[in-house]
């Protein structure tokens, strides 16, 4: 259930990719994969500054038509560039300075040729006109595309979810997380008896002579392409405010009219406590200029920036289930907490490549633990984060394959959160840990990042040697195993791990009812056990997600 400095970064990405390939083998990727996932000169030659997306939705025919204006700054001299649009949608024309531009299509890439060279530093614009029947999502939000459905009263209810699948499944754009547009106008035209809710703030609703209404929403903050969205239906709306760290934050709620009576108290119960918790742990909400909206959606949920998608049926937990099996997961509405957590990790801080999507999901998954701690205390939070481990598969590395739009293991959620929890234990100072989380959101405010940048920041701010921990948990499917043997009062121990010379400290029961910090390496070491600790009672502190192996 986002986002996006180059030569040094490219080298680091290559190193990370090579590590993953040692485990999974060289994965074959297609030309289409590379066109979608790689940062070629046809993409890096221009930096997106502004979009005006203008789309009319014909619900009866499941047909869309409209245009998108690209305003950009040239980062080098060029006369060709690439934007993206799924090949089932027709490019009607591309207009530059009043004239049509020639182009060719290759899979879902559109390669445009300009009549003269665009000079580095130049600010230019072109507009793409397009139309067609968009891909219909088979299982949204996991399987992307349009959602055409009806509410319980039989009214049309339409939306889109496209993370990973590609925003270019419904609108032309530079479909790569590394380049977020600085601001954007979203114009969605729908039948006049329906409403549209999109990202940002509503500027106007214009009645059209053909029986349609155009809703114009302006996004003042940078936004990644898969977060651009719309919700079309018959909605009830109410507003509120939250007195946050940066002043008054507007809160807007949009529920289907038929569900508004139950939505109101259910949403009120979690939103303000969530904002209080996350501003404490992560820093100010990152999009005060655009406000916070919670919108009922015809799918489970998505982190659509400033317009969070909600589809959890007004139940506690995840559709009424506790993902942690601890009991604490039923104390809050999972979708409100998780998808709103993405406003900080995923929307404020976005990975440049989807291979690094753990940056979004691990921290956001851990936000559930932090919210539980804010509301119910540290013991409850520990129960929660330990409880979610039963969802971990340890199948493939968490980091995916770079440059081909391929994410890694779903373990980026639960295993990623537990890795962060381990690092918190090693920092052993919650105020310092909190300042690191806040510092990430301040340092990388409205930016796109790489795994290495995030790792380096945490290492520097913590003062700890964490590189081997990141390597083991992110780049290999296995968790480290603490092998041990006990002879009398002597404990012998060592790490078994994929990472060479792995040396993560860990807390174990050297004394009865007490945990002490050991510093194992991949070589055997010894320690003295206190009375009452035997081979049957020896254990690791549950805050450390590792395996134990009795030798």
C-alpha positions in Angstrom: 0.0 0.0 0.0 6.5 6.9 -3.0 8.9 8.9 -3.9 11.8 10.3 -5.2 21.3 14.0 -6.0 23.2 11.4 -9.4 26.7 9.7 -10.2 27.4 8.8 -6.6 23.9 7.6 -6.0 23.9 5.5 -9.1 27.1 3.8 -7.9 25.5 3.0 -4.5 22.4 1.7 -6.2 24.5 -0.5 -8.4 26.3 -1.9 -5.3 23.0 -2.6 -3.6 21.6 -4.3 -6.7 24.7 -6.5 -7.0 24.2 -7.6 -3.4 20.6 -8.6 -4.2 21.6 -10.5 -7.3 24.0 -12.7 -5.3 20.9 -14.0 -3.7 18.3 -14.1 -6.4 20.4 -14.6 -9.5 20.4 -12.4 -12.5 16.8 -11.6 -13.1 15.9 -11.0 -16.7 14.1 -7.8 -17.4 12.4 -6.6 -20.6 12.9 -3.5 -22.7 9.5 -2.4 -21.4 10.7 -2.9 -17.8 13.7 -0.7 -18.5 11.7 2.0 -20.2 9.4 2.1 -17.2 12.0 1.8 -14.4 15.3 3.3 -15.7 16.5 6.9 -15.5 17.8 7.3 -19.0 19.0 10.7 -20.5 15.5 11.0 -22.2 14.1 11.3 -18.6 16.9 13.1 -16.7 17.2 15.8 -19.4 14.2 17.6 -17.9 12.9 18.4 -14.4 9.1 18.6 -14.0 8.0 21.9 -12.4 4.2 21.9 -12.9 1.4 19.8 -14.3 -2.1 20.8 -15.3 -4.0 17.6 -15.6 -7.5 18.1 -17.1 -9.6 14.9 -17.5 -13.2 14.2 -18.3 -14.6 10.9 -17.1 -17.4 9.3 -19.1 -18.7 6.8 -16.5 -21.2 5.1 -18.7 -18.6 4.2 -21.4 -15.7 3.9 -18.9 -13.9 6.3 -21.1 -11.6 9.2 -20.3 -10.4 12.2 -22.4 -8.4 15.3 -21.7 -4.9 16.7 -21.5 -1.9 17.3 -19.3 0.4 20.3 -19.6 4.0 19.7 -18.7 6.0 22.7 -17.5 9.7 21.8 -17.1 13.3 23.0 -16.8 15.9 21.5 -19.0 18.8 20.0 -17.1 20.9 19.6 -20.2 20.7 20.3 -23.9 18.3 18.0 -25.7 15.9 17.6 -28.5 14.2 14.4 -27.4 12.5 13.3 -24.2 10.3 10.5 -22.8 7.0 10.7 -21.0 4.8 7.8 -20.2 1.3 6.7 -21.1 -0.1 3.2 -21.2 -0.4 2.0 -24.8 -4.1 1.3 -24.5 -4.6 5.0 -24.3 -4.4 7.1 -27.4 -2.1 10.1 -27.8 -4.3 12.4 -29.8 -1.7 15.1 -30.2 1.3 16.8 -28.5 1.4 20.6 -28.8 4.5 22.8 -28.3 4.3 26.5 -29.0 1.2 26.1 -31.1 2.5 23.3 -33.3 2.2 19.6 -33.1 5.2 17.5 -32.2 6.2 14.3 -33.8 6.5 11.2 -31.5 6.8 7.5 -31.5 5.6 4.9 -29.0 7.5 2.1 -27.6 5.5 0.0 -25.1 4.2 2.5 -22.6 6.8 5.1 -23.4 6.2 8.1 -25.6 9.4 9.5 -27.2 8.9 13.1 -28.4 11.2 15.1 -30.8 11.4 18.9 -30.6 12.0 21.0 -33.7 15.0 22.7 -32.2 17.4 21.9 -29.3 16.1 22.8 -25.9 19.0 24.5 -24.0 20.1 23.6 -20.5 18.3 25.9 -18.0 15.4 26.7 -20.4 11.9 26.7 -19.0 9.5 25.3 -21.5 6.1 23.6 -21.7 4.1 21.2 -23.9 0.7 19.7 -23.7 -0.4 16.1 -24.3 -4.0 15.4 -25.4 -5.1 11.9 -25.0 -8.2 9.6 -24.7 -9.3 6.0 -24.3 -10.6 3.3 -22.0 -8.2 3.0 -19.0 -7.2 -0.3 -17.5 -9.8 -1.6 -15.0 -8.3 -2.8 -11.7 -9.0 -6.4 -11.0 -8.1 -6.3 -7.3 -7.5 -2.7 -6.2 -5.4 -1.3 -4.6 -2.9 -4.2 -5.1 -3.8 -4.7 -8.8 -3.8 -1.1 -10.2 -6.1 0.8 -12.4 -9.6 2.4 -12.5 -12.4 1.4 -10.2 -15.9 1.7 -11.6 -18.4 0.6 -9.1 -21.6 1.7 -7.3 -22.5 2.6 -3.7 -25.2 0.7 -1.8 -27.8 3.1 -3.2 -26.8 2.3 -6.8 -25.0 5.6 -7.5 -21.7 5.6 -9.5 -18.6 5.5 -7.4 -15.3 5.8 -9.3 -11.7 6.1 -8.3 -8.2 5.0 -9.2 -5.2 3.3 -7.4 -2.0 2.8 -9.2 1.1 2.5 -7.0 3.7 0.3 -8.7 1.4 -0.3 -11.6 2.0 3.2 -12.8 0.2 6.6 -12.8 0.6 6.5 -16.6 -2.2 3.9 -16.6 -4.6 6.9 -16.6 -2.6 10.1 -17.3 0.5 11.1 -19.2 3.4 12.0 -17.0 7.1 11.3 -16.3 6.3 8.1 -14.6 9.3 7.7 -12.3 9.4 8.4 -8.5 12.7 10.3 -8.7 11.1 13.4 -10.2 8.2 14.9 -8.2 6.3 17.8 -9.7 6.6 20.9 -7.6 2.9 21.9 -7.8 -0.1 20.8 -9.8 -3.6 21.7 -10.9 -6.0 18.7 -11.1 -9.1 19.3 -13.1 -11.6 16.4 -13.1 -14.9 16.7 -15.0 -17.7 14.5 -14.0 -21.5 14.3 -14.3 -23.1 17.2 -12.6 -25.0 15.1 -10.0 -21.7 13.7 -8.7 -18.7 15.2 -6.8 -15.0 14.9 -7.3 -12.5 15.0 -4.5 -8.8 15.2 -5.4 -5.5 16.1 -3.8 -4.9 19.6 -2.4 -7.5 22.3 -2.1 -10.6 23.0 -4.2 -10.3 26.2 -6.2 -13.5 26.0 -8.1 -16.4 23.9 -9.4 -17.5 25.0 -12.9 -20.8 23.9 -14.4 -20.4 22.9 -18.0 -23.2 23.2 -20.7 -23.0 19.4 -21.4 -24.3 18.4 -18.0 -20.9 17.9 -16.4 -19.1 19.8 -13.6 -15.3 20.5 -13.6 -13.7 20.4 -10.2 -10.3 22.2 -10.0 -8.0 21.2 -7.2 -4.6 22.8 -6.6 -1.7 21.0 -5.0 0.8 23.5 -3.5 3.4 20.9 -2.4 5.5 18.5 -4.4 3.6 15.3 -5.1 4.6 11.9 -6.6 2.7 10.7 -9.6 1.0 7.7 -8.1 -0.5 9.8 -5.3 -2.4 11.9 -7.8 -6.0 10.8 -7.5 -9.7 11.4 -7.6 -12.8 10.1 -5.9 -16.1 10.5 -7.7 -19.5 9.8 -6.0 -22.2 11.3 -3.9 -20.4 12.5 -0.8 -21.1 14.2 2.5 -18.5 16.7 3.7 -17.6 18.1 7.1 -14.6 20.1 8.3 -12.5 20.5 11.4 -9.2 21.8 12.5 -6.2 20.5 14.4 -3.8 22.7 16.3 -0.5 21.3 15.3 3.1 22.1 15.4 2.9 24.5 12.5 -0.4 26.1 13.5 -3.9 25.3 12.4 -4.2 22.3 10.1 -7.4 22.0 8.2 -9.2 18.6 8.4 -11.7 17.6 5.7 -13.7 14.5 5.7 -15.6 13.0 2.8 -17.8 10.0 3.3 -20.5 8.6 1.1 -23.8 10.3 2.1 -25.2 6.9 3.0 -22.3 6.2 5.4 -21.7 9.7 6.9 -23.5 9.1 10.2 -21.2 6.2 11.1 -18.1 7.7 9.5 -18.2 10.9 11.6 -17.7 9.4 15.1 -15.5 6.5 13.8 -13.0 8.8 12.0 -13.1 11.4 14.8 -11.9 8.7 17.3 -8.5 8.2 15.5 -7.6 11.2 13.3 -6.6 13.8 16.0 -4.8 11.2 18.2 -3.0 10.0 15.1 -1.8 13.5 14.2 -0.8 14.2 17.8 1.3 10.9 17.9 2.9 11.3 14.5 3.8 15.0 14.9 5.4 14.0 18.2 7.4 11.2 16.6 8.0 12.4 13.0 7.7 16.2 13.1 5.0 18.5 11.7 2.5 17.1 9.2 4.3 17.7 5.9 1.5 19.3 3.9 -0.1 22.1 5.9 -0.6 24.1 2.7 -2.7 21.4 1.2 -4.5 20.2 4.4 -5.4 16.7 5.5 -8.4 14.9 4.0 -9.8 11.5 4.7 -11.9 10.2 1.8 -14.1 7.1 1.6 -12.9 5.0 -1.4 -14.2 2.0 -3.3 -11.0 0.0 -2.3 -9.3 -0.8 1.0 -7.0 2.3 1.2 -4.0 4.2 -0.2 -1.7 7.0 0.9 -2.9 9.5 -1.6 -1.2 12.7 -0.5 -3.6 15.2 1.4 -6.5 13.0 0.3 -6.0 9.7 2.1 -8.1 6.8 0.7 -10.2 5.0 3.3 -12.1 1.7 2.7 -11.8 -0.2 6.0 -15.6 -0.4 6.4 -15.5 1.6 9.6 -14.0 -1.4 11.5 -11.2 -1.6 14.0 -8.0 -3.4 13.0 -7.6 -4.5 9.4 -11.1 -5.2 8.2 -11.9 -6.3 11.8 -8.8 -8.4 12.1 -5.7 -7.9 14.4 -2.6 -8.2 12.2 -0.5 -8.5 15.3 -2.6 -11.2 17.0 -1.8 -9.3 20.2 -5.1 -7.7 20.9 -3.7 -4.2 20.4 -4.3 -4.2 16.7 -8.0 -3.9 17.4 -7.6 -0.7 19.4 -7.4 1.4 16.2 -8.6 1.6 12.6 -5.6 0.2 10.8 -6.2 2.0 7.5 -6.5 5.5 9.1 -3.2 5.0 11.0 -1.2 3.2 8.4 -2.2 5.2 5.3 -1.9 8.5 7.2 1.6 7.5 8.4 2.6 7.4 4.8 2.2 11.2 4.7 5.6 11.3 6.4 7.2 8.2 5.0 6.2 7.7 1.4 4.8 11.1 0.6 7.1 13.5 2.4 10.1 11.2 2.0 9.9 9.2 -1.2 12.2 6.5 -2.6 13.7 7.4 -5.9 13.3 3.8 -7.1 10.5 1.5 -6.2 13.2 -1.1 -5.3 13.7 1.0 -2.2 10.0 1.0 -1.2 10.9 -0.4 2.2 11.6 3.3 3.1 7.9 3.9 2.7 6.6 0.7 4.3 9.0 -0.2 7.1 8.8 3.2 8.8 5.0 3.4 8.2 4.4 -0.1 9.5 6.4 1.0 12.6 4.2 4.0 12.9 1.5 1.6 14.0 3.7 0.5 16.9 4.5 4.2 17.8 0.8 5.1 17.7 0.1 2.1 20.0 2.8 3.4 22.3 1.4 6.9 22.3 -2.1 5.6 23.2 -1.4 2.5 25.4 2.2 2.6 26.5 5.5 0.9 25.7 4.6 -2.6 26.7 1.6 -2.6 24.4 3.7 -1.3 21.6 6.2 -4.1 22.1 3.5 -6.7 22.1 2.3 -5.2 18.8 5.6 -5.1 17.0 6.6 -8.6 18.2 3.1 -9.9 17.3 3.3 -8.8 13.6 6.3 -11.1 13.1 4.1 -14.0 12.3 3.4 -12.3 9.0 7.0 -12.4 7.9 7.9 -14.8 5.1 11.7 -14.4 4.8 11.4 -15.3 1.1 13.5 -12.8 -0.9 15.4 -9.6 -0.1 13.4 -6.6 1.0 15.3 -4.4 -1.5 14.1 -5.1 -5.1 15.7 -4.8 -8.5 16.8 -1.4 -9.5 15.9 0.4 -12.8 13.1 -2.0 -13.8 10.3 -0.9 -11.5 10.5 -4.0 -9.3 9.9 -3.9 -5.6 11.3 -6.4 -3.1 9.7 -8.7 -0.6 6.4 -7.9 1.2 8.6 -8.4 4.3 9.4 -4.7 3.8 6.4 -4.1 6.1 6.7 -6.4 9.1 10.3 -7.3 8.9 11.3 -3.8 8.1 9.4 -2.5 11.1 11.2 -5.0 13.3 14.6 -4.0 11.9 13.8 -0.4 12.9 12.7 -1.7 16.3 16.1 -3.4 16.7 17.9 -0.2 15.8 15.9 1.6 18.4 17.0 -0.9 21.1 20.7 -0.4 20.1 20.3 3.4 20.2 18.9 2.8 23.7 17.7 6.4 24.0 14.1 7.0 22.9 14.6 10.8 22.7 17.6 10.3 20.4 15.6 7.8 18.4 12.7 10.2 18.1 15.0 13.0 17.0 16.4 10.7 14.2 12.8 10.1 12.9 12.1 13.8 13.0 15.4 14.6 11.5 14.8 12.3 8.6 11.6 14.2 7.8 13.3 17.5 8.2 16.5 16.7 6.3 14.6 15.0 3.4 11.5 17.2 3.5 9.6 17.0 0.2 12.6 15.1 -1.3 13.2 11.8 -3.0 15.9 9.5 -1.5 17.9 6.3 -1.9 18.3 3.5 0.7 22.0 4.6 1.1 21.0 8.1 2.0 18.6 6.9 4.7 21.1 4.4 6.0 23.9 7.0 6.1 21.7 9.5 8.0 20.7 7.0 10.7 24.3 5.8 11.1 25.6 9.4 11.4 23.0 10.5 13.9 23.0 7.4 16.0 26.8 7.1 16.1 26.4 3.4 15.7 27.9 0.9 13.2 24.7 -0.3 11.6 25.9 -1.2 8.0 25.9 -4.9 8.6 22.5 -4.8 10.2 21.0 -3.0 7.2 22.7 -5.4 4.9 21.4 -8.6 6.6 17.8 -7.4 7.1 17.4 -5.6 3.8 19.6 -7.4 1.3 19.2 -11.1 2.3 16.1 -13.1 3.0 17.3 -14.7 6.3 17.5 -13.2 9.7 20.7 -13.7 11.7 20.9 -16.8 13.9 22.6 -16.7 17.3 24.1 -20.1 17.7 24.9 -21.1 21.3 25.9 -23.9 23.6 26.0 -24.1 27.3 28.4 -26.2 29.3 27.9 -25.7 33.1 28.0 -22.0 33.7 29.8 -21.2 30.4 27.9 -19.8 27.4 29.6 -20.1 24.0 28.0 -18.1 21.2 28.4 -16.7 17.7 26.4 -15.3 14.8 25.4 -17.3 11.7 24.6 -14.8 9.0 24.9 -14.1 5.3 26.8 -10.8 5.9 30.6 -11.3 6.3 31.8 -10.6 9.8 28.3 -9.8 11.0 28.5 -8.3 14.5 25.2 -7.0 15.8 24.9 -6.6 19.6 22.0 -8.4 21.2 20.4 -8.7 24.6 20.2 -12.2 26.1 19.4 -13.7 29.5 22.9 -14.1 31.1 21.2 -13.7 34.5 17.8 -14.9 35.6 15.0 -12.4 34.8 17.6 -10.0 33.4 18.8 -9.3 29.9 22.4 -8.3 29.2 24.0 -6.9 26.1 26.3 -9.3 24.2 28.5 -8.4 21.3 28.6 -11.6 19.2 30.7 -11.9 16.1 30.9 -14.8 13.6 33.7 -16.3 15.8 32.9 -18.2 18.9 33.0 -16.2 22.2 32.3 -17.1 25.8 30.5 -15.6 28.7 29.6 -16.7 32.3 26.0 -17.4 33.1 24.4 -16.6 36.4 22.5 -19.0 38.6 19.2 -20.2 37.3 20.1 -19.8 33.6 20.3 -23.1 31.8 20.1 -24.4 28.2 16.4 -24.6 28.7 15.9 -21.1 30.0 18.4 -19.2 28.0 16.7 -16.8 25.6 17.0 -13.5 23.7 15.2 -10.3 24.5 12.1 -10.4 22.4 12.8 -6.8 21.2 15.4 -8.4 18.9 14.0 -10.2 15.8 16.6 -13.0 15.5 16.7 -16.8 15.5 18.3 -18.9 18.2 20.0 -22.2 17.5 21.2 -24.5 20.2 24.4 -26.3 19.2 
